[in-house]
Each structure stands twice: as C-alpha cells, then as structure tokens.
Amino acid sequence: MRAISYTVALAGVLATTSAMAQCDPGEEVIRFSHVTAEQGHPKGEAALLLQERVNNELDGRACMEVYPSSTLFNDDDVLPAMLRGEVEMAAPSLSKFSSYTQSLQLFDLPFLFEDMLAVEEFQNSDAGQALKESMVDEGLLGLEFWHNGMKQFSANRPLIQPSDAAGLRFRIQPSAILNAQIEALGATATPMPFSEVYAALESGGVDGQANSWSNIYTQSFHTVQDGVTESNHGILDYLVVTSTTWWDGLDPELRDDLAQILLEVTHERNRFAFELGELNKIRVRQDGVRIRRLDAETRAAWVSALAPVWAQFEDEIGLDLINAAEAAEGGL
C-alpha cells in the first residue's frame, strides 16, 4: 500500500488533500490525524516522513494514512475519537492534554525554558520521559515529543510593554494556564480551535494570538495582524499519542518496528524544526510584517507580569517537576 499526498490551490488558498490508496488486506491501518499544514510546517513534514517510512518499510504489515489540516479531526476532538477507536495516532499540542493529566501543563508555564535546546534537554531527561506515561490510566500513551518552536505574541496593535495587551481579546488553546497568562496581562482569553484562528483574526472576532513562527507563517496569521512581537515566552510542542488499547493490541514485532521508525523520524524532524522556524520567521519579515524584539528591560517586564501564573499552578503541576524543567540548560 502507498498513501499519496498532494497539495492544490483552490480559490487562491492553499488547500491540502490526502489521496489514500486502499490498504492491502491484512495490513494494520494507522490513521494519523493532525491540524497543521501538510508541507512547510514541522508537524506536517514529520507526519509525511513517518507515513513514507511506515508505508515503505512495513509494507504488507501496516499502512499509514495521514490526515492534515483538521480533515479528519481537530485537536479538540481527536483524543476522545482515539479512545473510541476512530483514529490510531495524533500529535496534539501539549496544551491539549490538560483534561487527562495536570503534569503536561508544565509546558504552558510562561518563560520556563530559555530556548528549544533547554526544552530538548528536559524532554529527554528521566522526568521528561516519564511524562509520556502520565495518561495511561486514562487510556492514552505518549510515544514521542515533536518540536515546533517558541511562541510569539501578535495583535492588531503594537505589543511592546505588557500593558499594551490590556483590553485585547487573545485566542488561546483550551488551557487554564494559558487563560491565566492572558488574564495576567489584563486581556481576555478566547479558547478556539486552530482551524478557526485566521478567520477570527481577520474578522476581528479576536485581536491577537500566540504561536510559533511556523504556525504564524503557514496559517498567514501575520497578514491580519499589526506585527509580531518576538517574545519567546512559551513553547509550542506536540506529543505523538495513541491509545493504550490499540498499542498494546499490536503484534509485538510490529509495535517494536513502528516505535523504532517513529523514534528515528522524531530525531531527524526535531533537528529540522528549529531551522524551519527560523526560515518561516524570515518569510514573515519578507512579507513586510514588522517583527518587534524585546530588549532586556522590556523582556524583564513581561517576565514579571506573567510570574504570578507560576504560583497559581505550582501545586497542580508539582514543584519537583518544575524544578527539573528549570534546571535544563539552553544555549542556542
């Protein structure tokens, strides 16, 4: 079996379509759902490589179908669907797991990690790896962390000082910590699926958002904002996840081979994610959008404004886990 993917331009908008060949009888069908662009985005590119390798190396035993751009499920619906057996794998952002574990809320704390090297170091530590199994009692198993990048703020007016956000409406992922961040800035948080963000920004339904350079560029968020503030205040990463029922039910040899392919794809694509994010930042600038950088004093003001969020969620997340993440050293 070979899964074929292609992109087509439809009414001036880049639309992504996955054309799936019929899986051969006896092959284990693996439906992989995600919400981002298929090409030019770290998650989309990683999913394509995973699909290619599974369908080439496990041909006759397994076949993978990748559904990008919320064509199968959005991130709000995919985990319940996974528990119902309607999809086998997904890679939601880490903010999407708060209903299943409080531990992964760690990654929503503002200004926790200096850069992506610090994120990588923590995720590969014993404490970080243990988080993959923090939802097994809920029927979900994390397999690998996939990188996207650091988060940047944008709005329909300049954001320089934290007070500039006061009174604005920001789209967020459903997350108590992200909600608390926006409230700490004197703004209003509006939870919203990723697929609806561009239209809301364009129409004025929300005034701003926070995302990685790759999300901002591939979804054209920058084209309907005043500019982008390079705040690097948080991270946007993903957890490749599956149901424990499906994973445990696989033939052990197939499961081991699939896990090895996923591990190799993760190492290759995570290295690429930073480079792609930097390229997409350049593309945002080339589109004529102003990128505002924070000097040390202004950054300190943002850190101070968002510091109360840590104390608010310290007990839920666990101080030991927070300390372990803080100890990770960056250095990009």
C-alpha positions as MATLAB code, in Angstrom:
seq = 'MRAISYTVALAGVLATTSAMAQCDPGEEVIRFSHVTAEQGHPKGEAALLLQERVNNELDGRACMEVYPSSTLFNDDDVLPAMLRGEVEMAAPSLSKFSSYTQSLQLFDLPFLFEDMLAVEEFQNSDAGQALKESMVDEGLLGLEFWHNGMKQFSANRPLIQPSDAAGLRFRIQPSAILNAQIEALGATATPMPFSEVYAALESGGVDGQANSWSNIYTQSFHTVQDGVTESNHGILDYLVVTSTTWWDGLDPELRDDLAQILLEVTHERNRFAFELGELNKIRVRQDGVRIRRLDAETRAAWVSALAPVWAQFEDEIGLDLINAAEAAEGGL';
ca = [
       0.000    0.000    0.000;
       1.185    3.550   -0.693;
      -0.505    6.671    0.696;
      -0.233    9.581   -1.748;
      -0.455   13.191   -0.633;
      -0.644   16.308   -2.741;
      -1.430   19.998   -2.408;
      -3.684   22.001   -4.687;
      -4.515   25.689   -4.960;
      -8.221   26.292   -4.550;
      -9.683   29.776   -4.992;
      -6.323   31.313   -4.172;
      -5.999   29.454   -0.880;
      -3.511   26.660   -0.352;
      -5.606   23.570    0.319;
      -4.146   20.241    1.358;
      -5.677   16.966    0.314;
      -4.620   13.423    1.109;
      -5.468   10.841   -1.512;
      -5.370    7.442    0.107;
      -4.816    4.217   -1.753;
      -6.688    1.211   -0.452;
      -4.731   -0.657    2.193;
      -3.939   -4.230    1.367;
      -5.901   -6.958    3.155;
      -4.250   -7.902    6.420;
      -2.327   -4.640    6.823;
      -2.708   -2.743   10.086;
      -4.323    0.577    9.167;
      -2.848    3.547   11.075;
      -4.818    6.769   10.721;
      -2.718    9.784   11.776;
      -4.697   12.991   12.317;
      -3.273   16.482   12.767;
      -4.350   20.091   12.319;
      -1.432   21.859   10.650;
      -0.371   22.362    7.048;
       0.947   19.261    5.366;
       4.061   20.914    3.945;
       6.269   23.711    5.239;
       5.312   23.016    8.852;
       7.340   20.925   11.358;
       4.453   18.641   12.325;
       3.171   18.256    8.785;
       6.634   17.414    7.450;
       7.286   14.946   10.282;
       3.968   13.205    9.650;
       4.753   12.920    5.923;
       8.145   11.353    6.628;
       6.607    8.963    9.143;
       3.961    7.976    6.586;
       6.586    7.413    3.896;
       8.782    5.253    6.070;
       5.946    3.180    7.536;
       4.440    2.504    4.128;
       7.799    1.587    2.593;
       9.405   -0.369    5.419;
       6.296   -2.035    6.848;
       4.582   -2.658    3.503;
       2.364   -5.708    3.753;
       2.199   -5.400    7.539;
       0.977   -1.837    8.138;
      -0.138    1.222    6.194;
      -0.424    4.784    7.433;
      -2.920    7.395    6.275;
      -2.136   10.988    7.290;
      -4.978   13.489    7.550;
      -3.609   17.076    7.838;
      -5.343   20.425    8.344;
      -8.142   19.035   10.548;
      -9.527   16.970    7.652;
     -10.281   14.062    9.993;
     -10.440   15.596   13.494;
      -9.370   18.851   15.082;
      -7.268   18.770   18.250;
     -10.327   19.291   20.457;
     -11.977   16.137   19.133;
      -9.110   13.814   18.302;
      -8.381   12.406   21.775;
     -11.974   11.353   22.513;
     -12.077    9.894   18.991;
      -8.866    7.991   19.701;
     -10.362    6.469   22.837;
     -13.354    5.395   20.726;
     -11.023    3.687   18.236;
     -11.739    6.109   15.374;
      -8.106    7.184   14.877;
      -4.870    5.452   15.831;
      -2.297    8.249   16.153;
      -2.223   12.019   16.531;
       0.143   14.746   17.682;
      -1.832   17.398   19.575;
      -0.041   20.322   21.147;
       0.890   19.780   24.775;
      -1.783   22.231   25.913;
      -4.481   19.832   24.709;
      -3.867   17.175   27.381;
      -4.955   19.082   30.482;
      -8.190   17.070   30.713;
      -6.140   13.877   31.025;
      -3.141   14.923   33.133;
      -2.062   18.011   35.036;
       1.630   17.240   34.599;
       1.815   18.302   30.960;
       0.530   21.743   31.947;
       4.171   22.321   32.850;
       4.888   23.248   29.234;
       2.391   26.123   29.340;
       4.228   27.993   32.117;
       5.484   31.314   30.729;
       9.237   31.867   30.370;
      10.053   28.420   31.780;
      12.549   27.441   29.068;
      15.289   29.661   27.682;
      15.151   28.109   24.216;
      14.473   24.882   22.331;
      17.730   23.279   23.464;
      16.503   23.549   27.048;
      13.179   22.014   26.002;
      15.027   19.163   24.289;
      17.234   18.528   27.318;
      14.300   18.358   29.697;
      12.148   16.170   27.447;
      14.998   13.671   27.137;
      15.570   13.584   30.903;
      14.061   10.912   33.146;
      11.442   13.391   34.369;
      10.533   14.403   30.825;
      10.325   10.843   29.526;
       8.095    9.849   32.449;
       5.506   12.369   31.242;
       4.778   10.141   28.252;
       3.100    7.672   30.609;
       1.231   10.249   32.692;
      -2.079    9.444   30.940;
      -2.048    5.652   30.805;
      -4.760    5.448   33.440;
      -6.918    7.495   31.040;
      -6.165    5.137   28.137;
      -3.604    7.326   26.334;
       0.109    6.707   25.809;
       2.624    9.313   24.696;
       5.174    7.994   22.232;
       7.466   10.875   21.237;
       7.735   14.649   21.643;
       7.751   16.618   18.389;
       9.100   20.171   18.255;
       7.575   23.241   16.683;
       9.153   26.268   18.335;
       8.975   29.131   20.789;
       5.792   31.196   20.951;
       5.498   34.787   19.779;
       2.697   37.258   20.536;
       0.869   39.194   17.849;
      -2.110   41.552   17.871;
      -3.886   44.179   15.823;
      -1.869   46.873   17.583;
       1.799   47.036   18.665;
       2.740   44.875   21.657;
       5.873   46.174   23.337;
       5.123   46.550   27.036;
       2.860   44.009   28.804;
       0.345   46.802   29.373;
      -0.130   47.059   25.598;
      -2.144   43.822   25.741;
      -4.707   45.210   28.195;
      -8.261   45.102   26.910;
      -7.482   42.920   23.902;
      -9.006   39.524   23.126;
      -6.492   36.738   22.525;
      -7.185   33.365   21.016;
      -5.803   30.548   23.159;
      -5.882   26.789   23.214;
      -8.128   25.453   25.987;
      -5.730   25.624   28.926;
      -6.165   27.025   32.407;
      -2.563   28.227   32.422;
      -2.812   29.963   29.060;
      -6.037   31.564   30.240;
      -4.285   32.789   33.390;
      -1.456   34.247   31.281;
      -3.825   36.366   29.240;
      -5.743   37.489   32.321;
      -2.452   38.496   33.967;
      -1.952   40.882   31.040;
      -5.353   42.460   31.616;
      -6.712   40.879   28.434;
      -9.477   38.394   27.635;
      -8.757   34.802   26.593;
     -10.905   33.140   23.931;
     -10.420   29.356   23.508;
     -10.720   28.414   19.845;
      -9.743   25.526   17.526;
      -6.631   26.144   15.451;
      -8.580   25.848   12.200;
     -10.728   28.867   13.131;
      -7.997   31.297   14.188;
      -7.262   33.020   10.874;
     -10.916   33.846   10.223;
     -11.325   35.175   13.761;
      -8.262   37.412   13.429;
      -9.353   38.643   10.025;
     -12.902   39.439   11.135;
     -11.883   40.999   14.448;
     -13.505   38.245   16.477;
     -10.224   38.179   18.379;
      -7.469   40.778   18.429;
      -4.389   38.650   18.862;
      -2.827   35.259   19.374;
       0.403   33.499   20.375;
       2.097   30.930   18.170;
       5.344   29.656   16.723;
       6.870   31.201   13.609;
       5.883   28.145   11.582;
       2.250   28.330   12.690;
       2.123   32.078   12.122;
       3.538   31.851    8.615;
       1.808   28.719    7.308;
      -1.578   29.937    8.548;
      -0.984   33.554    7.372;
      -1.782   34.949   10.827;
       0.794   37.697   10.289;
      -1.137   39.074    7.326;
      -4.047   40.126    9.554;
      -2.026   41.497   12.477;
      -0.192   44.754   13.126;
       3.073   42.886   13.623;
       4.673   40.118   15.656;
       6.455   40.571   18.983;
       9.339   38.127   19.347;
       8.549   37.323   22.956;
       9.726   33.685   23.110;
       7.524   33.443   26.180;
       6.484   29.816   25.818;
       6.862   26.743   23.694;
       4.613   25.019   21.203;
       5.434   21.337   21.080;
       3.464   18.196   20.392;
       3.139   14.718   21.839;
       2.634   11.872   19.409;
      -0.029    9.869   21.189;
      -2.007    6.680   20.769;
      -4.494    4.672   22.770;
      -3.130    2.083   25.145;
      -5.733   -0.400   23.880;
      -4.580   -0.132   20.253;
      -0.867   -0.003   21.070;
      -0.960   -2.979   23.428;
      -3.024   -4.922   20.903;
      -0.417   -4.678   18.127;
       1.756   -7.631   17.219;
       4.868   -7.132   19.413;
       7.274   -7.235   16.485;
       5.217   -4.731   14.505;
       4.940   -2.482   17.570;
       8.716   -2.534   18.062;
       9.384   -1.765   14.398;
       6.848    1.061   14.382;
       8.316    2.531   17.575;
      11.827    2.448   16.089;
      10.723    4.210   12.901;
       8.896    6.850   14.948;
      11.996    7.389   17.120;
      14.219    7.886   14.069;
      11.747   10.237   12.412;
      11.498   12.213   15.654;
      15.264   12.709   15.885;
      15.512   13.800   12.248;
      12.496   16.116   12.186;
      13.137   17.737   15.582;
      16.523   18.927   14.343;
      14.803   20.321   11.276;
      12.022   22.087   13.221;
      14.275   24.887   14.508;
      15.679   25.589   11.044;
      12.196   25.639    9.561;
      11.002   28.033   12.260;
      13.869   30.427   11.501;
      13.077   30.208    7.791;
       9.425   30.976    8.437;
      10.432   33.982   10.567;
      12.380   35.274    7.580;
       9.337   34.689    5.374;
       7.157   36.682    7.767;
       9.631   39.571    7.565;
       9.817   39.286    3.778;
       6.043   39.692    3.667;
       6.587   43.176    5.050;
       5.438   42.418    8.597;
       7.212   44.222   11.409;
       8.934   41.986   13.969;
       9.421   43.700   17.318;
      12.212   42.396   19.543;
      12.275   42.863   23.299;
      15.334   44.378   24.912;
      16.467   43.035   28.298;
      14.498   45.594   30.293;
      11.273   45.070   28.365;
      11.612   41.298   28.496;
      12.038   41.535   32.257;
       8.768   43.462   32.416;
       6.970   40.641   30.574;
       8.532   38.029   32.842;
       7.399   39.986   35.899;
       3.869   40.463   34.562;
       3.421   36.727   33.976;
       5.273   35.484   37.093;
       2.082   35.144   39.211;
       0.933   32.346   36.900;
       3.675   30.091   38.282;
       2.486   30.406   41.862;
      -1.105   29.804   40.784;
      -0.342   26.377   39.289;
       2.692   25.221   41.241;
       0.756   22.744   43.374;
      -1.129   21.239   40.433;
       1.975   20.626   38.344;
       4.350   19.749   41.157;
       7.327   21.755   42.358;
       9.783   18.904   41.732;
       8.764   18.727   38.083;
       9.012   22.495   37.668;
      12.468   22.486   39.269;
      13.614   19.725   36.915;
      12.443   21.735   33.907;
      14.092   24.923   35.208;
      17.382   23.059   35.562;
      17.510   22.296   31.837;
      20.165   24.422   30.181;
      19.670   26.098   26.837;
      22.200   27.875   24.719;
      21.049   28.280   21.148;
];
